[in-house]
Every structure is written in structure tokens, then in C-alpha cells.
């Protein structure tokens, strides 16, 4: 049964932005008198919820080890509603370090995330940013290894050569993939813009079947064979992979993000677009989101986001998000 969009979301967003206006006015009066800010710690906390009651939360803590080196610790958690993929949970953690070489910055991170009863993934990321004010251009790289939960398979798998192979066994599979991408940003006094693109390349799976014999042809299944073999698990991934909530803990074939922003004093309004494509099914989605930011100074602020996702497996995709950023 389809539920009507929650009309309270826009009202909550408007009220929150209005509540920030006194703070914005005070910050504007003191803008020219602000002293240098030497805070070492940073905190970002964000949450989102959509029409189907899928809920996501993210927290990131940063520490400035030296004037040019920073540490980062992050965690995210997503709880899906019972109407979507049986209400399972997804959780992830990450730790990283970055160093500023004046005209470019290098950041590395390792992370681990788990989709309950589906898979556990370990990944490493590397990002190199080159700055030519007001422009920034960056290159991104990723390596990930995903271990799927053991699955009791009782089915007939069609191999790439057309052979039908009956399978009655418990499969234990892993899947490795790499990712490469590029991003760019423009940060002017009034206008800003950004865009990024990531493409992911997957290798053949690596599967074992315990003491079961006669399944050598499926030890390294290609994509179509893997989808048949692990159908119960990959169907759930394909359902959540094209949604905005929990997008970090999915297996995609590609993703694109882009947007523009406009600033007036301490109020920033931005409009963003993203496109995601799931690896296993090829399902895709488009998301558009509008964000109002109250800039509190010293890289601190409050964000209110309203958005809508549409795609092959997304029926009700409206969502609302809140974020808070602080330095201390």
C-alpha cells in the first residue's frame, strides 16, 4: 500500500532555517572582527529518513595532528524498514589520514562495512586533490573485497557456455573490485559548483562449496553466474543499491554527483543531483536534493536537506536530512 508523502518535512525545514536567522545576523555583524580560529577538533553529525522509514545516520570526528596533517574517524548506520529487504541493518566504520602539501592534499582511508546477513566488505581509498584557487581537482582510487554470507543453494545455474548445472550445496563466495574516479569543485565568493564520477570494475567471484564435488565450473563465477548462485543475497543489494539512504554501503557499477550553490551573507542554498547504477541488476536511480545551510563561521554550520529519489526499484523516494558541523 502506497503512503502519501509526509507534508511535515518542508515545514520542519523552514522552521529550522528561520530559527537560525538571529545567529546568522550576529555572525554577520562580527564577520570583519573575527580572530584566527585554531581549533584542532571537528565534528560532523548527520541523519536522514525517507518515506518508507528507512533511516540513516553518520558521525565523523577529525583531529588536526599538525598544521598540515589531520586524522579522521567515521561511522555510519542504516536501518531499513520491514517493507524493504526485510528490515535489515547496515553499519560501517572508517579511519583515515590526510596531509596538506600546500598546493595538493593526499588522503588515505581504510574502512569496513557490513550489510546484515548479506556481506562484509573491507576497502581502502586514496584521494589526491590539487588546488588552484578557487578551483580544486582530484583523483580517487578504491580497492574492496566483499565476503558474502554462506548460502544454502538449491537451484540450476546456467553457465556462460549455456550448460545447465544443478547445484545443491552451501556456497561461500567473495568478490573483489576496484574503483577509479575524478572530482572537481569551484568555490567563489557567491557561487560554487562541484562534480564527481566513480566507476567500479569487478573481478570474477571466488567461491567454495565445502565437501561438495562436481562444481569446479563455479569456483570463479562470472557476473551472470554469480547473480544466479547468490540470488537471494544480490536481490536485496539491488533493491537498496539505488536508494539515497545508506548509499555508502552498497555495490555500484558507477555513480555521478554534481551541483551548484549560492551564498548570501551566512546563508547558503545548494541544489544537487546524483545518479547511481547497481552492479548486479543494472538498476539505476536519480536523486535531486535542495539544501539550506546556516554558516556559523569557522567551518561550522547547520544543513537542512529535502530530496527525492526515483529509480527502477524506488517507489517512494522523498527524504529529509539534517546535519551539524562544528570545530572546537
C-alpha positions in Angstrom: 0.0 0.0 0.0 1.5 3.4 -1.0 1.7 6.0 1.6 1.3 9.7 1.0 4.4 11.9 1.2 4.9 13.4 4.6 4.0 17.1 4.3 5.7 17.9 7.5 9.2 17.8 6.0 9.1 21.2 4.2 7.6 22.8 7.3 10.3 21.4 9.6 13.0 22.7 7.2 11.5 26.2 7.0 11.1 26.5 10.8 14.7 25.3 11.4 16.1 27.8 8.9 14.0 30.7 10.4 15.3 29.7 13.9 18.9 30.2 12.6 18.3 33.8 11.4 19.3 35.5 14.7 22.5 33.5 14.8 23.2 34.4 11.2 22.6 38.1 11.8 25.0 38.1 14.8 27.7 36.3 12.8 27.3 38.9 10.0 27.9 41.8 12.4 31.1 40.3 13.7 32.4 38.9 10.4 35.1 41.6 10.0 36.3 41.3 13.6 36.7 37.5 13.8 40.1 36.4 15.2 42.0 33.4 13.8 40.5 30.1 14.7 42.9 27.5 15.9 40.5 24.6 16.7 42.0 21.1 16.4 38.9 19.0 16.6 36.0 18.8 14.2 32.6 17.0 14.4 30.0 16.3 11.8 26.8 14.5 12.6 24.1 13.9 10.0 20.8 11.9 9.8 18.3 11.2 7.0 14.9 9.4 6.8 12.7 8.7 3.8 9.1 7.9 3.2 9.4 4.2 3.8 11.0 4.9 7.2 14.5 3.9 6.1 16.8 5.8 8.5 20.5 6.6 8.2 23.0 8.3 10.5 26.6 9.3 10.0 29.2 10.7 12.5 32.7 11.9 11.7 35.4 13.1 14.1 38.5 14.9 12.9 41.7 15.9 14.7 44.4 18.2 13.4 47.6 16.4 14.4 49.8 19.2 13.0 49.1 22.2 10.9 49.3 20.1 7.8 48.2 16.6 8.9 44.8 15.6 10.0 43.2 12.3 11.3 39.6 11.2 10.6 37.3 8.6 12.2 33.8 8.0 10.9 30.9 5.7 11.3 27.5 5.2 9.7 24.4 3.1 10.3 21.3 2.4 8.3 18.1 0.8 9.4 15.8 -0.4 6.6 12.1 -0.7 7.1 10.4 -4.1 7.1 8.8 -3.3 3.7 12.2 -3.1 2.1 14.6 -6.1 2.2 13.1 -7.5 5.5 14.3 -4.6 7.6 18.0 -5.5 7.8 20.7 -3.2 9.1 23.9 -1.9 7.6 26.8 -0.5 9.6 30.2 0.9 8.6 33.4 2.4 10.1 36.4 4.1 8.6 39.7 5.7 9.7 41.9 8.0 7.6 44.7 10.4 7.5 45.4 13.4 5.2 48.4 15.6 4.6 48.5 19.1 3.0 51.4 19.7 0.7 50.4 23.4 0.2 49.2 23.0 -3.4 47.8 19.5 -3.2 46.5 17.2 -0.5 46.7 13.4 -0.2 44.2 11.5 1.9 44.1 7.7 2.6 41.5 5.7 4.5 40.6 2.2 5.3 37.0 1.1 6.1 34.8 -1.9 6.9 31.1 -2.2 6.5 28.5 -5.0 6.9 25.1 -5.5 5.5 23.5 -7.8 8.0 23.1 -11.4 6.7 24.4 -10.4 3.2 28.1 -9.4 3.1 31.0 -7.9 5.0 33.3 -5.6 3.0 36.8 -4.2 3.6 38.1 -1.4 1.5 40.9 1.1 1.1 40.6 4.5 -0.5 43.2 7.1 -1.8 42.4 10.6 -2.8 44.7 13.3 -4.3 43.4 16.9 -4.5 45.2 19.6 -6.5 44.2 23.2 -5.6 44.3 26.2 -7.9 42.1 28.7 -6.0 39.2 28.9 -6.5 39.4 25.5 -8.2 40.1 22.0 -6.9 40.6 18.9 -9.0 41.0 15.4 -7.5 41.7 11.8 -8.4 40.2 8.9 -6.4 41.1 5.2 -6.2 39.5 2.3 -4.3 40.1 -1.4 -3.7 37.4 -3.5 -2.0 37.0 -7.1 -1.0 33.5 -8.3 -0.2 32.7 -11.6 1.6 29.2 -12.9 1.2 27.4 -14.9 3.9 27.3 -18.7 3.4 24.2 -19.5 1.4 22.3 -22.8 1.0 21.9 -23.1 -2.8 19.4 -25.5 -4.3 19.0 -24.4 -7.9 20.1 -24.9 -11.5 22.7 -22.5 -12.7 23.2 -21.7 -16.4 26.9 -21.3 -17.1 28.3 -18.8 -19.7 28.6 -21.6 -22.3 24.9 -22.4 -21.9 25.4 -25.6 -19.8 22.8 -26.1 -17.1 24.4 -27.2 -13.8 22.3 -28.4 -10.9 23.7 -27.1 -7.6 22.8 -28.4 -4.1 25.4 -27.0 -1.7 26.3 -24.3 0.7 28.2 -21.6 -1.1 30.8 -19.3 0.4 31.8 -16.5 -2.0 34.0 -13.4 -2.1 34.1 -10.6 -4.7 36.8 -8.1 -5.3 36.5 -4.8 -7.2 38.4 -1.6 -7.9 37.2 1.9 -8.3 38.6 4.9 -10.1 37.2 8.4 -10.2 37.7 12.1 -10.6 36.1 15.2 -9.0 36.3 18.9 -9.3 35.0 21.9 -7.4 34.7 25.7 -7.8 34.4 27.9 -4.6 33.7 31.5 -5.4 32.6 34.3 -3.0 29.0 33.9 -4.2 28.7 30.9 -6.5 30.1 27.4 -6.1 29.9 24.2 -8.1 31.1 20.6 -7.8 31.0 17.3 -9.8 32.4 13.8 -9.3 32.3 10.5 -11.1 33.3 7.0 -9.9 33.4 3.8 -12.0 33.8 0.3 -10.4 35.3 -2.7 -12.1 34.6 -6.2 -10.6 36.6 -9.4 -11.0 35.1 -12.9 -11.2 33.9 -14.3 -7.9 35.8 -16.7 -5.8 33.5 -19.5 -4.4 33.9 -22.7 -2.4 31.3 -25.4 -1.7 32.7 -27.4 1.2 32.9 -31.1 0.5 30.5 -30.9 -2.5 32.2 -32.1 -5.7 31.4 -31.5 -9.4 31.1 -27.7 -9.0 34.6 -26.7 -10.3 33.0 -24.7 -13.1 31.6 -22.3 -10.4 34.7 -21.8 -8.4 35.3 -18.5 -10.2 31.8 -17.5 -11.4 31.4 -14.6 -13.9 28.8 -11.9 -13.2 25.7 -13.7 -14.6 26.7 -16.9 -12.9 27.3 -15.1 -9.6 23.9 -13.5 -9.7 22.2 -16.8 -10.1 24.3 -18.5 -7.5 23.8 -15.8 -4.8 20.4 -14.6 -6.0 18.9 -14.4 -2.5 21.6 -12.0 -1.4 22.2 -9.9 -4.5 18.4 -9.3 -4.9 18.5 -7.4 -1.6 21.6 -5.5 -2.6 20.0 -4.5 -5.9 16.9 -3.1 -4.0 18.9 -0.9 -1.7 21.7 0.0 -4.0 19.9 2.7 -5.9 18.5 4.5 -2.8 19.8 7.6 -1.2 19.6 6.3 2.3 22.6 4.1 3.1 24.3 4.6 -0.3 27.8 4.2 1.2 27.3 0.5 1.9 26.3 -0.8 -1.5 28.0 -2.3 -4.6 27.5 0.0 -7.5 28.8 -0.1 -11.1 29.0 3.7 -11.3 27.9 6.9 -9.6 27.8 10.6 -10.5 27.3 13.6 -8.3 27.1 17.2 -9.2 25.6 20.5 -8.0 25.8 24.3 -7.6 25.5 26.6 -4.6 24.7 30.3 -4.0 25.7 32.3 -0.9 24.1 35.4 0.6 25.9 36.5 3.7 25.8 33.5 6.0 23.0 31.6 4.2 24.0 29.1 1.5 21.5 27.4 -0.8 22.6 24.5 -2.9 21.0 22.2 -5.5 22.5 18.7 -6.1 21.9 15.8 -8.5 23.2 12.3 -8.3 22.9 9.1 -10.4 23.6 5.6 -9.1 23.7 2.3 -11.0 23.7 -1.1 -9.2 26.3 -3.6 -10.3 24.3 -6.8 -10.2 21.0 -5.8 -11.8 21.9 -2.7 -13.7 19.0 -0.8 -11.9 19.6 2.9 -11.7 18.2 5.9 -9.9 18.4 9.7 -10.0 18.3 11.9 -6.9 17.7 15.6 -6.7 18.2 17.4 -3.4 18.0 21.0 -2.2 20.0 22.1 0.9 19.8 25.2 3.0 22.9 25.9 5.1 23.3 28.3 8.0 27.0 29.1 8.1 28.0 29.7 11.7 31.6 30.6 10.9 34.9 28.8 11.4 33.7 26.0 9.0 30.8 25.3 11.3 27.1 25.2 10.3 23.7 23.5 10.1 22.3 21.9 7.0 18.7 21.0 6.1 18.1 18.9 3.1 15.0 17.9 1.2 15.3 15.4 -1.7 13.6 12.9 -4.0 14.9 9.7 -5.5 13.4 8.0 -8.5 14.5 4.7 -10.0 13.7 1.1 -11.0 13.2 -0.2 -7.5 12.3 3.1 -5.8 8.5 3.7 -5.4 8.5 6.3 -2.6 11.8 8.2 -2.6 11.2 11.5 -0.8 13.6 12.1 2.1 14.7 14.8 4.6 18.1 15.2 6.2 19.8 17.3 8.9 23.5 17.8 9.5 25.6 19.7 12.0 29.3 20.7 11.7 31.4 22.2 14.4 35.1 22.9 15.1 36.4 23.2 18.7 
